[in-house]
Amino acid sequence: MKKIIIFFTFLILSFSCSNEDKIDDNPETEIELNLTLISNNSYSSSFEYNYSSQLENVKLIWNDTDEVDLINKIGEVAITQNNSNKTIYNLGQNQNYFFKLVGEINEQGFYSDLVSLTTSEIETLYDGQIANSISTSYIEEILKKDDGYLIVTGYGDITVHKLDNNFNLLWSTEIVERETNFFKSIIDLENGEYILFGSGNTNTSLGTYNTKSFAVKIDNSGNKLWTKYFHYGDNTDWTFWWNDIVKFKKKGSDIKLLTTVDTTYYNDRLDTFFHEYTLDFNGNITSQKTLSLGFDTFLNIEYDNEGNIYNHGTNVLDFSSNVFIFNGILEKYNQNHELIWSEHYNDEIFGDDSLDRLLINQNYIVNIGKESNSQDEFRLIHFRDNQGNLLWEFKETREDFLYQGKDIYSDFDNNILVLYIDIFYPNAPVYDIATLMKFDEEGNLLWRYQDGEDFNQERFTPNKVFYDNEEYLIFGVKDANSLWLKKIKVE
């Protein structure tokens, strides 16, 4: 009997020791999620964070109210690296935001404490008329120089204006070479002189029009130095010929000028061809050649520094039976005008893809415009490498809005500025908003500036954007008659 009692006591003691060891080996673990605000401004907020290593699916989430969880949120970003920092961009101005860090263990959610903040406003430094004596409804081009700005205005007539850095008008020069004068582009020779290219019509003795292309050289005081014409064949003013400029580019000490030629004044496309000139800085033709290509080959072109041609624009694929099919095009040709690669954006009936603004960088290509179908229109931005591969795309829409890409600008950090006019056009009332957006090279939208609220009464058409001394300058036309500037600072 004594042996049995001793054995039973031993079992009880052994069982008690096993339970105590199990509790020690599995102590209760505290879960940590720490989120701290480092800084915030008018468009972004930066945080530092850390969390327990056993957490999975860690995210930073936010809302515009203090109710923030996986259901109630307006944004989220996955967190893949512990003990680090994260910046959230494209936040609205002067708005309240609430952030939390969230993670999971066995599908159970854990949250950090709430972090709240209020973004600041983008500062408007100036919003008003410049060069008060200039009355214009259309800006063709703006060049920024060390001593001011060169601005070309007019449609069907051409006037060049020089403004100083305080936007005071120094001089204006009107370019009149034909009965109608259409601006094509301007080249800065970077020696205080400029060559302006255009084309225009003159009424012939037969009552029809003859079109010629021309170049005018001016100095930095607006004085005309010379005028030269570029036309193929026997294009005298009594003939029906059509000679127009597609585009050109300064390359080294040469100018590449591409023209389109048709032997009928109304440009019927039946016998159209392209003719390329190489010019020196005095407008002398050093070489030329005719290209046997169809009319629709070149729409809007840019030459890069190696002499390659980038062709872009909108092409009409078919207009039979009153049904139009439009196609957005981006193509690259070598110096011998041989196609290297081609991208087409749309082939839908009633589709209209128009990526008409192009920026060529040594590392990338950006073109902006719109995409539309029978129901909706979209803002569209494409970012490609120089082999034509699409690296990222940005696309967005609002109901009853139309989009026109106006300008592209690249800063020293390879960030991309894109300028649009957004037009609300259901039926009436019509209003528009100038929109400036900044992207990094990876396609992240850093911030967005819009110059007005919905249903505003301001009629401002933006044209050009510059970044100078930490300020953004948006040039445009106000109320179809005044040269206008909006200057903002984004911190």
ZALO-508316 format. One record per residue (C-alpha): residue in three letters; x negated, y, z; residue number from 1. Coordinates in steps of 0.05 Angstrom, whole numbers, plus 5000, padded with zeros to 4 digits. Layout:
<sites>
Ala | X | Y | Z | NUM
...
</sites>
This chain:
<sites>
Met | 5000 | 5000 | 5000 | 1
Lys | 4943 | 5047 | 5016 | 2
Lys | 4912 | 5035 | 4948 | 3
Ile | 4976 | 5052 | 4913 | 4
Ile | 4983 | 5119 | 4950 | 5
Ile | 4911 | 5138 | 4935 | 6
Phe | 4920 | 5123 | 4861 | 7
Phe | 4985 | 5163 | 4856 | 8
Thr | 4951 | 5222 | 4890 | 9
Phe | 4894 | 5218 | 4839 | 10
Leu | 4944 | 5221 | 4781 | 11
Ile | 4977 | 5284 | 4810 | 12
Leu | 4910 | 5319 | 4818 | 13
Ser | 4888 | 5300 | 4748 | 14
Phe | 4953 | 5326 | 4717 | 15
Ser | 4947 | 5392 | 4754 | 16
Cys | 4876 | 5404 | 4730 | 17
Ser | 4896 | 5391 | 4656 | 18
Asn | 4951 | 5444 | 4659 | 19
Glu | 4905 | 5496 | 4689 | 20
Asp | 4853 | 5484 | 4635 | 21
Lys | 4906 | 5493 | 4579 | 22
Ile | 4929 | 5560 | 4607 | 23
Asp | 4857 | 5585 | 4611 | 24
Asp | 4842 | 5565 | 4539 | 25
Asn | 4904 | 5602 | 4511 | 26
Pro | 4909 | 5669 | 4548 | 27
Glu | 4964 | 5717 | 4526 | 28
Thr | 4936 | 5762 | 4470 | 29
Glu | 4952 | 5838 | 4463 | 30
Ile | 4966 | 5861 | 4391 | 31
Glu | 4937 | 5929 | 4372 | 32
Leu | 4954 | 5977 | 4315 | 33
Asn | 4923 | 6045 | 4321 | 34
Leu | 4937 | 6102 | 4272 | 35
Thr | 4906 | 6172 | 4279 | 36
Leu | 4916 | 6234 | 4235 | 37
Ile | 4850 | 6264 | 4212 | 38
Ser | 4874 | 6321 | 4168 | 39
Asn | 4930 | 6343 | 4122 | 40
Asn | 4943 | 6399 | 4072 | 41
Ser | 4995 | 6418 | 4020 | 42
Tyr | 4993 | 6352 | 3982 | 43
Ser | 4956 | 6298 | 4022 | 44
Ser | 4944 | 6269 | 4091 | 45
Ser | 4884 | 6229 | 4116 | 46
Phe | 4885 | 6177 | 4172 | 47
Glu | 4838 | 6131 | 4208 | 48
Tyr | 4863 | 6064 | 4234 | 49
Asn | 4846 | 5997 | 4264 | 50
Tyr | 4886 | 5935 | 4282 | 51
Ser | 4881 | 5865 | 4312 | 52
Ser | 4847 | 5817 | 4265 | 53
Gln | 4902 | 5765 | 4268 | 54
Leu | 4952 | 5812 | 4236 | 55
Glu | 4972 | 5799 | 4163 | 56
Asn | 5005 | 5840 | 4108 | 57
Val | 4983 | 5905 | 4141 | 58
Lys | 5013 | 5967 | 4109 | 59
Leu | 5016 | 6042 | 4120 | 60
Ile | 5089 | 6063 | 4113 | 61
Trp | 5122 | 6132 | 4117 | 62
Asn | 5190 | 6166 | 4115 | 63
Asp | 5218 | 6236 | 4116 | 64
Thr | 5254 | 6222 | 4182 | 65
Asp | 5228 | 6193 | 4247 | 66
Glu | 5263 | 6127 | 4233 | 67
Val | 5206 | 6088 | 4201 | 68
Asp | 5205 | 6013 | 4190 | 69
Leu | 5201 | 5963 | 4132 | 70
Ile | 5273 | 5980 | 4113 | 71
Asn | 5273 | 6055 | 4126 | 72
Lys | 5214 | 6083 | 4086 | 73
Ile | 5201 | 6126 | 4024 | 74
Gly | 5130 | 6100 | 4012 | 75
Glu | 5080 | 6047 | 4029 | 76
Val | 5009 | 6026 | 4013 | 77
Ala | 4975 | 5960 | 4028 | 78
Ile | 4916 | 5962 | 4077 | 79
Thr | 4862 | 5911 | 4060 | 80
Gln | 4802 | 5936 | 4102 | 81
Asn | 4802 | 5943 | 4177 | 82
Asn | 4771 | 6000 | 4217 | 83
Ser | 4773 | 6049 | 4159 | 84
Asn | 4806 | 6112 | 4131 | 85
Lys | 4863 | 6123 | 4082 | 86
Thr | 4888 | 6184 | 4045 | 87
Ile | 4959 | 6190 | 4020 | 88
Tyr | 4968 | 6238 | 3961 | 89
Asn | 5026 | 6269 | 3923 | 90
Leu | 5063 | 6292 | 3985 | 91
Gly | 5113 | 6349 | 3978 | 92
Gln | 5098 | 6419 | 4001 | 93
Asn | 5122 | 6445 | 4068 | 94
Gln | 5156 | 6379 | 4087 | 95
Asn | 5158 | 6335 | 4149 | 96
Tyr | 5131 | 6264 | 4143 | 97
Phe | 5128 | 6207 | 4193 | 98
Phe | 5077 | 6150 | 4188 | 99
Lys | 5068 | 6081 | 4220 | 100
Leu | 5020 | 6023 | 4212 | 101
Val | 5056 | 5956 | 4207 | 102
Gly | 5031 | 5884 | 4206 | 103
Glu | 5058 | 5813 | 4215 | 104
Ile | 5042 | 5750 | 4254 | 105
Asn | 5084 | 5689 | 4237 | 106
Glu | 5134 | 5736 | 4201 | 107
Gln | 5143 | 5777 | 4265 | 108
Gly | 5131 | 5852 | 4254 | 109
Phe | 5087 | 5896 | 4297 | 110
Tyr | 5084 | 5973 | 4292 | 111
Ser | 5036 | 6027 | 4313 | 112
Asp | 5059 | 6090 | 4348 | 113
Leu | 5093 | 6143 | 4304 | 114
Val | 5048 | 6197 | 4273 | 115
Ser | 5084 | 6260 | 4248 | 116
Leu | 5059 | 6318 | 4207 | 117
Thr | 5082 | 6378 | 4165 | 118
Thr | 5048 | 6393 | 4099 | 119
Ser | 5029 | 6465 | 4081 | 120
Glu | 5051 | 6503 | 4019 | 121
Ile | 5013 | 6512 | 3954 | 122
Glu | 4994 | 6586 | 3957 | 123
Thr | 5017 | 6631 | 3900 | 124
Leu | 4963 | 6684 | 3891 | 125
Tyr | 4994 | 6719 | 3831 | 126
Asp | 5058 | 6713 | 3790 | 127
Gly | 5066 | 6770 | 3742 | 128
Gln | 5055 | 6803 | 3675 | 129
Ile | 4985 | 6814 | 3647 | 130
Ala | 4962 | 6860 | 3591 | 131
Asn | 5028 | 6898 | 3593 | 132
Ser | 5021 | 6927 | 3523 | 133
Ile | 5023 | 6857 | 3491 | 134
Ser | 5092 | 6836 | 3468 | 135
Thr | 5094 | 6764 | 3444 | 136
Ser | 5139 | 6704 | 3443 | 137
Tyr | 5085 | 6653 | 3426 | 138
Ile | 5014 | 6637 | 3450 | 139
Glu | 4972 | 6597 | 3401 | 140
Glu | 4906 | 6590 | 3438 | 141
Ile | 4867 | 6616 | 3498 | 142
Leu | 4791 | 6613 | 3505 | 143
Lys | 4759 | 6627 | 3572 | 144
Lys | 4693 | 6665 | 3569 | 145
Asp | 4646 | 6693 | 3621 | 146
Asp | 4670 | 6764 | 3607 | 147
Gly | 4744 | 6748 | 3602 | 148
Tyr | 4794 | 6713 | 3558 | 149
Leu | 4807 | 6710 | 3483 | 150
Ile | 4881 | 6700 | 3468 | 151
Val | 4913 | 6686 | 3401 | 152
Thr | 4987 | 6702 | 3394 | 153
Gly | 5041 | 6700 | 3341 | 154
Tyr | 5077 | 6651 | 3295 | 155
Gly | 5077 | 6671 | 3222 | 156
Asp | 5031 | 6728 | 3241 | 157
Ile | 4965 | 6725 | 3278 | 158
Thr | 4937 | 6773 | 3330 | 159
Val | 4873 | 6763 | 3372 | 160
His | 4869 | 6798 | 3440 | 161
Lys | 4810 | 6805 | 3487 | 162
Leu | 4823 | 6811 | 3562 | 163
Asp | 4772 | 6824 | 3617 | 164
Asn | 4768 | 6781 | 3680 | 165
Asn | 4820 | 6826 | 3713 | 166
Phe | 4867 | 6812 | 3655 | 167
Asn | 4865 | 6882 | 3627 | 168
Leu | 4870 | 6888 | 3551 | 169
Leu | 4805 | 6909 | 3518 | 170
Trp | 4825 | 6904 | 3444 | 171
Ser | 4872 | 6871 | 3394 | 172
Thr | 4859 | 6852 | 3322 | 173
Glu | 4912 | 6830 | 3273 | 174
Ile | 4894 | 6778 | 3220 | 175
Val | 4932 | 6791 | 3155 | 176
Glu | 4908 | 6750 | 3095 | 177
Arg | 4973 | 6725 | 3064 | 178
Glu | 5046 | 6745 | 3064 | 179
Thr | 5055 | 6696 | 3121 | 180
Asn | 4996 | 6676 | 3165 | 181
Phe | 4996 | 6613 | 3208 | 182
Phe | 4942 | 6601 | 3259 | 183
Lys | 4907 | 6534 | 3258 | 184
Ser | 4850 | 6540 | 3308 | 185
Ile | 4791 | 6580 | 3330 | 186
Ile | 4718 | 6562 | 3340 | 187
Asp | 4674 | 6596 | 3392 | 188
Leu | 4604 | 6601 | 3362 | 189
Glu | 4577 | 6617 | 3432 | 190
Asn | 4538 | 6677 | 3407 | 191
Gly | 4593 | 6730 | 3416 | 192
Glu | 4625 | 6711 | 3350 | 193
Tyr | 4686 | 6669 | 3331 | 194
Ile | 4714 | 6638 | 3268 | 195
Leu | 4790 | 6636 | 3264 | 196
Phe | 4823 | 6588 | 3214 | 197
Gly | 4892 | 6595 | 3185 | 198
Ser | 4935 | 6585 | 3124 | 199
Gly | 4991 | 6623 | 3091 | 200
Asn | 5036 | 6635 | 3032 | 201
Thr | 5037 | 6687 | 2977 | 202
Asn | 5096 | 6696 | 2930 | 203
Thr | 5076 | 6678 | 2859 | 204
Ser | 5098 | 6712 | 2794 | 205
Leu | 5144 | 6652 | 2783 | 206
Gly | 5182 | 6664 | 2847 | 207
Thr | 5150 | 6606 | 2884 | 208
Tyr | 5098 | 6603 | 2938 | 209
Asn | 5024 | 6588 | 2935 | 210
Thr | 4991 | 6565 | 3000 | 211
Lys | 4917 | 6575 | 3016 | 212
Ser | 4872 | 6562 | 3075 | 213
Phe | 4825 | 6616 | 3101 | 214
Ala | 4774 | 6632 | 3155 | 215
Val | 4760 | 6699 | 3187 | 216
Lys | 4698 | 6714 | 3228 | 217
Ile | 4703 | 6766 | 3284 | 218
Asp | 4654 | 6792 | 3336 | 219
Asn | 4666 | 6803 | 3411 | 220
Ser | 4694 | 6873 | 3397 | 221
Gly | 4746 | 6848 | 3348 | 222
Asn | 4711 | 6872 | 3285 | 223
Lys | 4722 | 6829 | 3223 | 224
Leu | 4656 | 6806 | 3194 | 225
Trp | 4681 | 6766 | 3134 | 226
Thr | 4739 | 6727 | 3105 | 227
Lys | 4731 | 6664 | 3063 | 228
Tyr | 4782 | 6619 | 3029 | 229
Phe | 4780 | 6543 | 3022 | 230
His | 4823 | 6513 | 2967 | 231
Tyr | 4816 | 6453 | 2922 | 232
Gly | 4818 | 6460 | 2846 | 233
Asp | 4848 | 6517 | 2807 | 234
Asn | 4890 | 6545 | 2864 | 235
Thr | 4901 | 6615 | 2838 | 236
Asp | 4958 | 6656 | 2865 | 237
Trp | 5004 | 6642 | 2807 | 238
Thr | 5001 | 6567 | 2815 | 239
Phe | 5044 | 6523 | 2859 | 240
Trp | 4988 | 6491 | 2898 | 241
Trp | 4992 | 6476 | 2972 | 242
Asn | 4927 | 6478 | 3012 | 243
Asp | 4932 | 6472 | 3087 | 244
Ile | 4886 | 6457 | 3146 | 245
Val | 4896 | 6395 | 3187 | 246
Lys | 4843 | 6409 | 3241 | 247
Phe | 4769 | 6418 | 3251 | 248
Lys | 4714 | 6412 | 3302 | 249
Lys | 4647 | 6446 | 3314 | 250
Lys | 4592 | 6393 | 3315 | 251
Gly | 4522 | 6416 | 3328 | 252
Ser | 4506 | 6470 | 3277 | 253
Asp | 4562 | 6448 | 3229 | 254
Ile | 4637 | 6455 | 3225 | 255
Lys | 4680 | 6398 | 3200 | 256
Leu | 4742 | 6424 | 3165 | 257
Leu | 4796 | 6376 | 3141 | 258
Thr | 4849 | 6402 | 3092 | 259
Thr | 4910 | 6372 | 3060 | 260
Val | 4923 | 6387 | 2986 | 261
Asp | 4986 | 6382 | 2943 | 262
Thr | 4996 | 6409 | 2873 | 263
Thr | 5068 | 6430 | 2889 | 264
Tyr | 5082 | 6490 | 2933 | 265
Tyr | 5135 | 6454 | 2973 | 266
Asn | 5088 | 6397 | 2991 | 267
Asp | 5132 | 6340 | 2965 | 268
Arg | 5082 | 6286 | 2988 | 269
Leu | 5081 | 6253 | 2920 | 270
Asp | 5009 | 6272 | 2903 | 271
Thr | 4981 | 6295 | 2970 | 272
Phe | 4909 | 6279 | 2989 | 273
Phe | 4857 | 6302 | 3040 | 274
His | 4794 | 6342 | 3027 | 275
Glu | 4738 | 6350 | 3078 | 276
Tyr | 4689 | 6408 | 3080 | 277
Thr | 4625 | 6415 | 3121 | 278
Leu | 4610 | 6488 | 3135 | 279
Asp | 4554 | 6527 | 3168 | 280
Phe | 4568 | 6582 | 3217 | 281
Asn | 4572 | 6633 | 3161 | 282
Gly | 4629 | 6595 | 3128 | 283
Asn | 4585 | 6569 | 3071 | 284
Ile | 4604 | 6500 | 3045 | 285
Thr | 4545 | 6453 | 3053 | 286
Ser | 4582 | 6390 | 3030 | 287
Gln | 4652 | 6367 | 3013 | 288
Lys | 4689 | 6304 | 2992 | 289
Thr | 4759 | 6282 | 2974 | 290
Leu | 4792 | 6227 | 3014 | 291
Ser | 4839 | 6180 | 2977 | 292
Leu | 4888 | 6170 | 3034 | 293
Gly | 4964 | 6174 | 3039 | 294
Phe | 4997 | 6236 | 3067 | 295
Asp | 5018 | 6205 | 3132 | 296
Thr | 4947 | 6182 | 3150 | 297
Phe | 4925 | 6245 | 3187 | 298
Leu | 4974 | 6283 | 3231 | 299
Asn | 4933 | 6321 | 3284 | 300
Ile | 4860 | 6306 | 3288 | 301
Glu | 4800 | 6318 | 3333 | 302
Tyr | 4727 | 6306 | 3316 | 303
Asp | 4682 | 6280 | 3372 | 304
Asn | 4608 | 6297 | 3378 | 305
Glu | 4588 | 6238 | 3334 | 306
Gly | 4634 | 6259 | 3277 | 307
Asn | 4687 | 6206 | 3291 | 308
Ile | 4759 | 6227 | 3279 | 309
Tyr | 4816 | 6216 | 3328 | 310
Asn | 4884 | 6221 | 3294 | 311
His | 4945 | 6231 | 3337 | 312
Gly | 5017 | 6254 | 3333 | 313
Thr | 5086 | 6230 | 3312 | 314
Asn | 5099 | 6196 | 3246 | 315
Val | 5166 | 6183 | 3213 | 316
Leu | 5167 | 6109 | 3196 | 317
Asp | 5235 | 6108 | 3161 | 318
Phe | 5289 | 6158 | 3147 | 319
Ser | 5334 | 6117 | 3102 | 320
Ser | 5410 | 6119 | 3113 | 321
Asn | 5400 | 6179 | 3159 | 322
Val | 5369 | 6134 | 3212 | 323
Phe | 5302 | 6160 | 3236 | 324
Ile | 5248 | 6116 | 3267 | 325
Phe | 5190 | 6155 | 3298 | 326
Asn | 5123 | 6126 | 3317 | 327
Gly | 5071 | 6156 | 3364 | 328
Ile | 5001 | 6145 | 3336 | 329
Leu | 4930 | 6147 | 3364 | 330
Glu | 4876 | 6124 | 3315 | 331
Lys | 4800 | 6128 | 3312 | 332
Tyr | 4762 | 6133 | 3247 | 333
Asn | 4686 | 6133 | 3237 | 334
Gln | 4647 | 6185 | 3198 | 335
Asn | 4663 | 6149 | 3133 | 336
His | 4737 | 6153 | 3150 | 337
Glu | 4743 | 6078 | 3161 | 338
Leu | 4794 | 6057 | 3214 | 339
Ile | 4761 | 6031 | 3278 | 340
Trp | 4823 | 6020 | 3320 | 341
Ser | 4896 | 6041 | 3321 | 342
Glu | 4951 | 6045 | 3373 | 343
His | 5025 | 6055 | 3359 | 344
Tyr | 5071 | 6073 | 3415 | 345
Asn | 5142 | 6061 | 3391 | 346
Asp | 5181 | 6029 | 3334 | 347
Glu | 5251 | 6032 | 3361 | 348
Ile | 5309 | 6062 | 3323 | 349
Phe | 5322 | 6132 | 3349 | 350
Gly | 5257 | 6127 | 3387 | 351
Asp | 5212 | 6188 | 3389 | 352
Asp | 5143 | 6180 | 3420 | 353
Ser | 5103 | 6243 | 3416 | 354
Leu | 5034 | 6244 | 3448 | 355
Asp | 5010 | 6308 | 3414 | 356
Arg | 4960 | 6335 | 3465 | 357
Leu | 4893 | 6301 | 3465 | 358
Leu | 4830 | 6307 | 3508 | 359
Ile | 4767 | 6271 | 3487 | 360
Asn | 4714 | 6260 | 3540 | 361
Gln | 4649 | 6222 | 3532 | 362
Asn | 4678 | 6169 | 3578 | 363
Tyr | 4753 | 6170 | 3564 | 364
Ile | 4811 | 6195 | 3522 | 365
Val | 4875 | 6226 | 3551 | 366
Asn | 4937 | 6242 | 3511 | 367
Ile | 5002 | 6269 | 3538 | 368
Gly | 5073 | 6279 | 3512 | 369
Lys | 5139 | 6243 | 3516 | 370
Glu | 5174 | 6178 | 3502 | 371
Ser | 5248 | 6176 | 3486 | 372
Asn | 5303 | 6130 | 3463 | 373
Ser | 5376 | 6140 | 3448 | 374
Gln | 5391 | 6150 | 3523 | 375
Asp | 5331 | 6177 | 3562 | 376
Glu | 5268 | 6217 | 3554 | 377
Phe | 5205 | 6205 | 3594 | 378
Arg | 5142 | 6243 | 3612 | 379
Leu | 5085 | 6200 | 3585 | 380
Ile | 5010 | 6202 | 3599 | 381
His | 4960 | 6153 | 3571 | 382
Phe | 4888 | 6145 | 3596 | 383
Arg | 4842 | 6103 | 3551 | 384
Asp | 4769 | 6085 | 3544 | 385
Asn | 4733 | 6103 | 3480 | 386
Gln | 4749 | 6034 | 3451 | 387
Gly | 4823 | 6049 | 3455 | 388
Asn | 4838 | 6004 | 3514 | 389
Leu | 4894 | 6031 | 3558 | 390
Leu | 4867 | 6038 | 3629 | 391
Trp | 4929 | 6068 | 3660 | 392
Glu | 4996 | 6099 | 3642 | 393
Phe | 5040 | 6148 | 3679 | 394
Lys | 5113 | 6150 | 3661 | 395
Glu | 5173 | 6183 | 3696 | 396
Thr | 5241 | 6213 | 3679 | 397
Arg | 5297 | 6254 | 3707 | 398
Glu | 5368 | 6252 | 3681 | 399
Asp | 5383 | 6306 | 3628 | 400
Phe | 5310 | 6329 | 3625 | 401
Leu | 5266 | 6338 | 3563 | 402
Tyr | 5190 | 6341 | 3567 | 403
Gln | 5138 | 6378 | 3527 | 404
Gly | 5064 | 6367 | 3541 | 405
Lys | 5028 | 6435 | 3536 | 406
Asp | 4955 | 6426 | 3558 | 407
Ile | 4903 | 6379 | 3588 | 408
Tyr | 4842 | 6400 | 3628 | 409
Ser | 4786 | 6360 | 3660 | 410
Asp | 4746 | 6387 | 3720 | 411
Phe | 4675 | 6372 | 3741 | 412
Asp | 4697 | 6311 | 3782 | 413
Asn | 4733 | 6281 | 3721 | 414
Asn | 4801 | 6295 | 3752 | 415
Ile | 4854 | 6308 | 3700 | 416
Leu | 4902 | 6367 | 3700 | 417
Val | 4964 | 6360 | 3656 | 418
Leu | 5012 | 6418 | 3643 | 419
Tyr | 5084 | 6407 | 3621 | 420
Ile | 5148 | 6446 | 3612 | 421
Asp | 5208 | 6407 | 3637 | 422
Ile | 5273 | 6428 | 3605 | 423
Phe | 5341 | 6414 | 3636 | 424
Tyr | 5386 | 6407 | 3576 | 425
Pro | 5451 | 6368 | 3586 | 426
Asn | 5495 | 6422 | 3555 | 427
Ala | 5493 | 6483 | 3599 | 428
Pro | 5467 | 6518 | 3639 | 429
Val | 5397 | 6507 | 3613 | 430
Tyr | 5335 | 6520 | 3655 | 431
Asp | 5262 | 6500 | 3654 | 432
Ile | 5206 | 6485 | 3703 | 433
Ala | 5131 | 6491 | 3692 | 434
Thr | 5098 | 6428 | 3721 | 435
Leu | 5024 | 6420 | 3735 | 436
Met | 4999 | 6352 | 3758 | 437
Lys | 4930 | 6330 | 3780 | 438
Phe | 4906 | 6257 | 3772 | 439
Asp | 4840 | 6224 | 3789 | 440
Glu | 4805 | 6177 | 3741 | 441
Glu | 4841 | 6117 | 3771 | 442
Gly | 4909 | 6145 | 3754 | 443
Asn | 4928 | 6166 | 3824 | 444
Leu | 4973 | 6227 | 3825 | 445
Leu | 4939 | 6274 | 3874 | 446
Trp | 4989 | 6331 | 3874 | 447
Arg | 5045 | 6364 | 3835 | 448
Tyr | 5062 | 6438 | 3829 | 449
Gln | 5128 | 6463 | 3801 | 450
Asp | 5142 | 6537 | 3793 | 451
Gly | 5216 | 6537 | 3808 | 452
Glu | 5276 | 6503 | 3837 | 453
Asp | 5332 | 6469 | 3799 | 454
Phe | 5378 | 6517 | 3763 | 455
Asn | 5329 | 6575 | 3768 | 456
Gln | 5339 | 6635 | 3723 | 457
Glu | 5266 | 6646 | 3704 | 458
Arg | 5248 | 6634 | 3631 | 459
Phe | 5174 | 6619 | 3634 | 460
Thr | 5140 | 6576 | 3581 | 461
Pro | 5071 | 6552 | 3603 | 462
Asn | 5016 | 6545 | 3551 | 463
Lys | 4947 | 6536 | 3582 | 464
Val | 4914 | 6518 | 3648 | 465
Phe | 4845 | 6534 | 3675 | 466
Tyr | 4810 | 6518 | 3740 | 467
Asp | 4764 | 6573 | 3764 | 468
Asn | 4734 | 6589 | 3833 | 469
Glu | 4781 | 6540 | 3868 | 470
Glu | 4842 | 6572 | 3835 | 471
Tyr | 4888 | 6545 | 3782 | 472
Leu | 4909 | 6594 | 3727 | 473
Ile | 4972 | 6579 | 3686 | 474
Phe | 4981 | 6624 | 3626 | 475
Gly | 5047 | 6629 | 3589 | 476
Val | 5103 | 6673 | 3562 | 477
Lys | 5159 | 6703 | 3604 | 478
Asp | 5228 | 6717 | 3575 | 479
Ala | 5201 | 6706 | 3504 | 480
Asn | 5165 | 6773 | 3503 | 481
Ser | 5114 | 6782 | 3559 | 482
Leu | 5045 | 6752 | 3570 | 483
Trp | 5049 | 6721 | 3640 | 484
Leu | 5001 | 6690 | 3691 | 485
Lys | 5015 | 6645 | 3751 | 486
Lys | 4954 | 6637 | 3796 | 487
Ile | 4957 | 6585 | 3852 | 488
Lys | 4910 | 6557 | 3905 | 489
Val | 4916 | 6484 | 3927 | 490
Glu | 4883 | 6467 | 3993 | 491
</sites>
